[in-house]
């Protein structure tokens, strides 16, 4: 069992901590010694998993642009080579590219040093096998090894630099050339203007190494230079400031499309020529429209907070099946993999956060791959005088939406949260409200016209003592109506901090 010193490093299917000293209230905990113990623990775990001695293992190591990246890389490399592992140092790299080293370079495992969109002073370790990313239980096993000092016998490993990102970019260029089928095979994006916003993360390569060599005009692209302090905006497609920045840049440049990546490029969003976001439900709809081509009746797995309009779009307009599942990109991906194993045609798993994984791409959540598919489709439509908007024109979007978060004060927050949910379902049925039968987490309730004209979803956070509430309505003012109905129940829930709801209703 993990003790408190090591347990807090587990963040879902990643390891995360504070990697920069001097931040008030957040002491450095990803020290060199702890990172070395984690890397050695991974080597021991990988040796057992593969049945190979550590001295026969090859592991790639990459990092995003964080200022702590080189330090963590040195610690990881030192621990792996001390165990006899052959290390391929991929330098600045995207997280999806690090998985692909297990495919293209035959690595037994891969380590990416990243904390996604989290602040600059945080960092972490993400691990891959040729079968995909590690599960939460695997992370616990790696951390247990670190805690107990479990590591392979000493060995004489080696480390050499490898420029894998050039190979990864070339693969994306080939996809575009084959997909667009332009008369000029080598420059299929000639005349196409695309703005890229990398947020000073690892995604700057996409403009210079993927799009520009194929003839695209990438002028107006911004924040392509890696800078681990992220001085311009948070590299996160879910962040309002970041999305406003790329929307403005796209309009300012007069571009046909804008693309934005998170720090390590496993998530992305885009912007149309008018500066309108193609994000969240709109991004899911666009990805579904593309993925279901050639997969008639196919299933699209999403997270639980997707809109009612999106469900209608996938099932009525696209002729597919919409499967809402638990929040968490790994949950969504694993459900899609499970469905395919059962013989159900499921080509896409996607979260509203921008994590999108296509079956054709190893069910790898890869923002650059998704944007590549979207650019191919945009180029095809452009040749026919159409735009991306034409693919999702029939998507009904809510008039308004709100997300509130309630802290749980009880020590056993999970038991408290589950009791709140069980009570809400009973309360809703007593009131005659429509409780959804296809929600895989929390309680989702629909309300008709005159009663809020929308839905709510209350759920328990996967890791934290928090209950997020999402409300959407097709009528202006409908979210408030629904929130007032819910308040009648939540006001009687002990242990729940309802300040966010009270503030919303007071405003």
C-alpha positions in Angstrom: 0.0 0.0 0.0 1.2 3.5 -0.8 2.0 5.8 2.1 1.2 9.5 2.0 4.6 10.5 0.8 4.1 8.6 -2.5 0.4 8.3 -2.8 -0.2 12.0 -3.7 2.0 11.7 -6.8 -0.6 9.5 -8.5 -2.9 11.6 -10.8 -5.1 9.2 -12.6 -2.9 7.4 -15.1 0.0 9.8 -14.6 2.5 10.8 -12.0 2.5 14.5 -11.2 4.1 16.8 -8.6 5.9 20.1 -8.0 9.1 20.3 -9.9 10.2 23.9 -9.4 11.4 25.2 -6.0 10.3 28.5 -4.5 6.6 28.6 -5.3 4.7 29.8 -2.2 2.6 27.1 -0.7 3.8 24.4 -3.1 7.1 22.8 -1.9 9.2 21.0 -4.3 8.4 17.3 -4.2 9.6 15.9 -7.5 13.2 15.9 -6.3 16.0 14.2 -8.3 16.1 11.3 -5.9 12.3 10.7 -6.0 12.3 10.9 -9.8 15.2 8.5 -10.0 13.2 6.1 -7.7 10.2 6.4 -9.9 12.2 5.7 -13.1 13.9 2.7 -11.5 10.5 1.5 -10.2 9.2 1.7 -13.8 12.2 -0.2 -15.1 11.6 -3.0 -12.6 7.9 -3.0 -13.4 8.6 -3.1 -17.2 11.1 -5.9 -16.8 8.4 -8.0 -15.0 5.8 -7.0 -17.6 7.8 -7.9 -20.6 9.7 -10.8 -19.1 13.0 -9.3 -20.2 16.0 -8.5 -18.1 16.4 -4.7 -17.6 19.6 -4.9 -19.6 17.6 -5.9 -22.7 15.1 -3.1 -22.4 15.0 0.0 -24.7 13.0 3.0 -23.3 12.5 6.3 -25.0 12.5 9.5 -23.0 10.9 12.8 -24.1 9.7 16.0 -22.5 7.5 19.0 -23.1 8.8 22.6 -22.8 8.6 23.0 -19.0 11.7 24.6 -17.4 12.1 21.5 -15.2 12.1 19.1 -18.1 15.9 18.9 -18.6 16.5 18.2 -14.9 13.8 15.5 -14.8 15.2 14.0 -18.0 18.7 13.7 -16.5 17.3 12.0 -13.4 15.2 9.5 -15.4 18.1 8.8 -17.8 20.5 8.3 -14.9 18.2 5.8 -13.2 17.4 3.8 -16.3 21.0 3.5 -17.6 22.1 2.5 -14.0 19.7 -0.4 -14.4 21.2 -1.4 -17.8 18.4 0.1 -19.9 19.2 1.5 -23.4 17.7 5.0 -23.4 16.7 6.9 -26.5 16.7 10.6 -25.7 14.0 12.2 -27.9 14.4 15.7 -26.5 11.5 18.1 -26.9 8.6 15.9 -28.0 4.9 15.6 -28.0 3.2 13.0 -25.7 1.6 11.1 -28.7 5.0 11.0 -30.4 6.5 9.3 -27.4 3.9 6.5 -27.7 4.7 6.2 -31.4 8.3 5.4 -30.5 7.1 2.0 -29.3 5.6 1.5 -32.7 8.2 2.9 -35.1 11.4 2.5 -33.0 10.4 -0.8 -31.3 10.9 0.6 -27.8 9.7 -1.6 -24.9 8.4 1.5 -23.1 8.4 5.2 -23.3 8.5 8.0 -20.7 7.2 11.5 -21.3 7.9 14.3 -18.9 4.8 16.5 -18.8 2.0 17.8 -16.7 -0.2 18.7 -19.6 -1.8 22.2 -19.1 -0.9 22.5 -15.5 1.1 25.5 -14.3 4.8 25.8 -15.2 6.1 24.8 -11.8 4.5 21.4 -12.0 5.7 18.4 -14.0 5.3 14.6 -14.1 5.9 11.3 -15.7 3.7 9.6 -18.2 4.4 6.0 -19.3 3.6 4.0 -22.5 3.9 0.4 -23.6 3.3 -0.7 -27.2 -0.2 -1.5 -26.1 -0.9 2.1 -24.9 -0.7 4.1 -21.8 -0.5 2.6 -18.3 -3.6 2.1 -16.2 -4.1 3.7 -12.8 -3.3 0.3 -11.1 0.0 0.2 -13.1 1.0 3.7 -11.8 0.3 2.5 -8.3 2.6 -0.4 -8.8 5.4 1.8 -10.2 5.1 4.2 -7.2 5.1 1.2 -4.8 8.4 0.1 -6.3 9.7 3.6 -5.8 8.4 3.8 -2.3 10.0 0.4 -1.4 13.2 1.0 -3.3 12.5 -1.8 -5.8 14.8 -1.6 -8.8 16.6 -3.8 -11.2 20.1 -5.1 -10.5 22.9 -2.6 -11.5 23.8 -2.6 -15.1 25.7 -0.7 -17.7 23.0 1.0 -19.9 23.5 3.7 -22.5 21.8 6.8 -23.8 21.8 8.3 -27.3 19.9 11.2 -28.8 17.3 10.4 -31.4 15.5 12.9 -33.6 12.1 11.1 -33.6 10.0 14.2 -34.0 11.2 14.6 -37.6 9.9 11.1 -38.4 6.7 11.8 -36.6 6.1 15.0 -38.6 6.8 13.2 -41.8 4.1 10.7 -41.0 1.6 13.5 -40.6 2.7 15.0 -43.9 2.2 11.7 -45.7 -1.4 11.5 -44.3 -2.2 14.9 -45.7 -0.7 14.2 -49.1 -2.6 10.9 -49.4 -5.8 12.3 -48.0 -6.1 15.6 -49.9 -5.3 14.0 -53.3 -4.4 17.4 -54.8 -3.0 17.8 -58.3 0.3 18.9 -56.7 0.9 15.9 -54.4 3.9 17.5 -52.7 2.1 20.8 -51.9 -1.5 19.8 -51.3 -2.1 22.7 -48.9 -1.0 25.5 -51.4 -3.3 28.4 -51.0 -4.6 27.2 -47.6 -3.9 29.6 -44.7 -3.7 28.0 -41.3 -2.7 29.7 -38.0 -1.1 27.5 -35.3 -1.0 28.5 -31.7 1.3 26.2 -29.7 1.1 28.2 -26.4 4.9 27.9 -26.1 4.5 24.2 -25.6 5.8 21.3 -27.7 3.4 21.8 -30.7 5.3 24.5 -32.6 6.7 21.8 -35.0 3.2 21.5 -36.5 3.5 24.8 -38.3 7.1 24.5 -39.5 7.5 20.8 -40.1 4.0 19.6 -41.1 2.0 22.5 -42.7 4.5 24.8 -44.3 6.4 22.1 -46.2 3.1 21.2 -47.8 2.5 24.7 -49.1 0.3 26.1 -46.4 0.6 29.7 -45.4 1.3 29.7 -41.7 1.8 33.4 -41.3 0.1 34.8 -38.2 0.9 31.7 -36.2 1.9 32.5 -32.6 3.8 31.2 -29.6 5.5 28.5 -31.5 8.8 28.9 -29.6 9.0 26.5 -26.6 9.0 28.5 -23.4 8.4 26.5 -20.2 7.0 29.4 -18.3 4.1 29.9 -20.8 4.3 33.7 -20.8 1.5 34.4 -23.3 -1.4 32.2 -22.2 -2.1 28.8 -20.6 -1.6 26.2 -23.4 -5.0 24.7 -23.0 -7.9 24.5 -25.5 -10.4 24.6 -22.6 -9.0 27.9 -21.3 -11.1 30.9 -22.3 -8.1 33.3 -22.6 -6.3 30.8 -24.8 -9.2 30.3 -27.1 -9.9 34.0 -27.5 -6.2 34.5 -28.4 -6.2 32.0 -31.2 -9.6 33.2 -32.4 -8.3 36.7 -32.7 -5.1 35.6 -34.3 -7.1 33.6 -37.0 -9.3 36.6 -37.8 -6.3 39.0 -37.7 -4.4 36.9 -40.2 -7.4 36.3 -42.5 -6.7 32.6 -42.2 -9.0 29.7 -43.3 -8.4 27.8 -40.1 -6.8 28.2 -36.6 -5.4 25.4 -34.6 -4.5 25.4 -30.9 -2.6 22.7 -28.9 -2.1 22.0 -25.3 1.4 21.8 -23.8 2.2 18.3 -24.9 -0.1 18.1 -27.9 -2.4 15.3 -26.8 -5.3 17.7 -27.0 -6.3 20.3 -29.6 -9.1 22.7 -30.7 -9.6 24.7 -33.8 -11.2 27.9 -35.1 -13.1 28.6 -38.3 -12.3 31.5 -40.7 -14.8 33.7 -38.9 -13.0 33.2 -35.6 -15.7 30.9 -34.2 -14.5 28.2 -31.9 -14.7 24.5 -33.0 -14.3 23.2 -29.5 -16.1 21.0 -26.9 -19.4 19.8 -28.4 -18.7 21.3 -31.8 -15.3 19.5 -31.9 -16.9 16.2 -30.9 -19.5 16.7 -33.7 -16.8 17.4 -36.3 -14.6 14.5 -35.3 -17.7 12.2 -35.3 -18.7 13.3 -38.8 -15.2 12.5 -40.0 -14.8 9.2 -38.1 -18.2 7.9 -39.2 -17.4 8.2 -42.9 -16.9 4.6 -43.9 -18.3 3.4 -40.6 -22.0 3.6 -41.1 -23.9 3.1 -37.8 -20.7 3.3 -35.9 -20.5 4.1 -32.2 -18.9 7.3 -30.8 -17.9 7.2 -27.2 -17.8 10.5 -25.3 -17.6 11.7 -21.8 -20.7 12.3 -19.7 -21.2 16.0 -20.1 -21.9 16.2 -23.9 -25.0 18.0 -24.9 -28.4 16.7 -25.9 -28.0 18.4 -29.2 -24.8 16.4 -29.9 -26.5 13.1 -29.1 -29.2 14.0 -31.6 -26.6 15.1 -34.2 -24.7 11.8 -33.9 -27.7 9.5 -33.9 -30.2 11.3 -36.2 -28.0 13.3 -38.6 -25.0 11.0 -38.8 -26.8 7.8 -38.3 -24.4 6.6 -35.6 -24.8 5.6 -32.0 -23.7 7.9 -29.1 -22.4 6.2 -26.0 -21.9 8.6 -23.1 -19.4 7.3 -20.6 -17.4 8.4 -17.6 -15.3 11.5 -17.5 -11.6 10.9 -17.9 -9.9 10.4 -21.3 -8.6 7.0 -20.4 -12.1 5.8 -19.3 -13.5 6.9 -22.7 -10.7 5.3 -24.6 -10.9 2.0 -22.7 -14.7 1.8 -23.3 -14.2 2.3 -27.0 -11.6 -0.5 -27.0 -13.9 -2.7 -25.0 -16.8 -2.2 -27.5 -14.6 -3.0 -30.5 -13.4 -6.2 -28.8 -17.1 -7.1 -28.4 -17.6 -6.7 -32.1 -19.2 -3.2 -32.0 -17.9 -0.8 -34.7 -16.5 2.1 -32.6 -14.1 4.3 -34.6 -13.8 7.2 -32.1 -13.4 8.0 -28.4 -13.4 11.7 -27.6 -13.8 13.9 -24.5 -15.2 17.5 -24.6 -11.7 18.5 -23.2 -10.2 17.8 -26.6 -8.8 14.4 -26.0 -9.7 12.5 -29.2 -8.6 9.0 -30.0 -9.3 7.3 -33.4 -9.2 3.5 -33.8 -7.2 4.0 -37.0 -4.4 5.6 -34.9 -4.0 3.0 -32.1 -6.8 4.7 -30.0 -4.1 7.3 -29.1 -5.3 10.7 -27.9 -3.3 12.8 -30.3 -4.2 16.4 -30.9 -1.9 16.7 -34.0 -3.4 13.6 -35.6 -7.0 14.9 -35.0 -6.1 18.3 -36.5 -4.5 16.6 -39.4 -7.7 14.7 -40.1 -9.7 17.9 -39.8 -7.3 19.8 -42.2 -7.6 17.0 -44.7 -11.4 17.3 -44.6 -11.2 21.1 -44.7 -9.0 20.9 -47.9 -11.4 18.4 -49.5 -14.4 20.6 -48.7 -12.6 23.7 -49.9 -12.0 22.0 -53.3 -15.8 21.6 -53.5 -16.5 25.2 -52.4 -17.6 24.2 -48.9 -16.4 24.8 -45.4 -16.0 22.7 -42.2 -19.1 24.4 -40.8 -21.2 22.6 -43.5 -20.4 19.3 -41.7 -21.9 20.4 -38.4 -24.5 23.0 -39.6 -27.3 20.9 -38.2 -25.8 20.6 -34.7 -28.3 22.1 -32.2 -26.3 24.0 -29.6 -27.5 25.1 -26.2 -28.5 28.7 -25.5 -26.4 28.6 -22.3 -24.4 26.4 -20.1 -22.8 26.6 -16.7 -20.4 24.5 -14.6 -20.4 24.8 -10.8 -18.1 22.9 -8.4 -19.1 21.9 -4.8 -16.4 21.0 -2.3 -17.0 18.0 0.0 -16.1 18.7 3.7 -16.4 15.1 4.9 -13.2 13.1 5.4 -14.7 10.2 3.5 -15.5 12.3 0.5 -16.3 9.4 -1.7 -19.0 8.0 0.6 -20.5 11.5 1.1 -20.6 12.1 -2.7 -22.2 8.8 -3.5 -24.8 9.4 -0.8 -25.6 12.8 -2.3 -26.0 11.1 -5.8 -28.2 8.3 -4.5 -30.4 10.8 -2.7 -30.7 13.0 -5.8 -31.8 10.1 -7.9 -34.5 9.2 -5.4 -35.5 12.9 -5.0 -35.7 13.3 -8.8 -37.9 10.2 -9.3 -40.2 11.4 -6.5 -40.5 14.7 -8.2 -41.3 13.0 -11.5 -38.1 14.4 -13.2 -36.7 12.5 -16.2 -33.6 10.6 -15.0 -31.4 9.6 -17.9 -30.9 5.9 -18.4 -27.7 6.2 -20.4 -25.5 8.1 -18.0 -22.5 6.1 -16.8 -21.6 8.4 -13.9 -23.4 10.7 -11.6 -27.1 11.6 -12.1 -28.3 13.2 -15.3 -31.8 14.7 -15.3 -33.6 16.3 -18.2 -36.2 19.1 -18.0 -38.8 20.0 -20.6 -39.9 23.4 -21.9 -41.2 25.6 -19.1 -39.2 23.6 -16.6 -35.7 24.7 -17.7 -35.6 23.3 -21.2 -32.3 21.4 -20.6 -30.5 19.1 -18.4 -28.2 18.8 -15.4 -25.5 16.3 -14.5 -24.1 16.1 -11.0 -21.2 13.7 -10.5 -18.3 13.0 -8.2 -14.8 13.9 -9.3 -12.6 10.9 -10.0 -9.8 11.9 -7.7 -10.8 15.0 -5.7 -13.3 15.9 -2.9 -15.4 17.8 -5.4 -18.8 17.4 -7.0 -19.0 19.1 -10.4 -22.4 20.2 -11.7 -23.0 20.9 -15.4 -26.2 22.5 -16.6 -27.3 23.3 -20.1 -30.5 24.9 -21.4 -31.9 25.6 -24.9 -33.6 28.7 -23.5 -32.0 31.8 -22.1 -32.5 31.8 -18.3 -33.1 28.1 -18.3 -29.9 27.2 -16.4 -31.1 29.3 -13.5 -34.5 27.6 -13.5 -32.8 24.2 -13.3 -30.4 25.4 -10.6 -33.2 26.6 -8.5 -34.9 23.2 -8.8 -31.7 21.4 -7.7 -31.2 23.8 -4.8 -34.3 22.4 -3.2 -32.5 19.1 -2.8 -28.9 20.3 -2.2 -29.9 22.6 0.6 -30.5 19.5 2.7 -27.2 17.8 1.9 -24.8 17.9 4.9 -21.1 17.9 4.1 -21.5 19.7 0.8 -20.2 23.3 0.3 -23.0 24.9 -1.7 -21.3 28.3 -2.0 -20.9 28.1 -5.7 -24.7 27.4 -6.2 -25.7 30.2 -3.8 -23.4 32.7 -5.6 -24.8 31.7 -9.0 -28.4 32.1 -7.9 -27.6 35.4 -6.1 -26.1 36.8 -9.3 
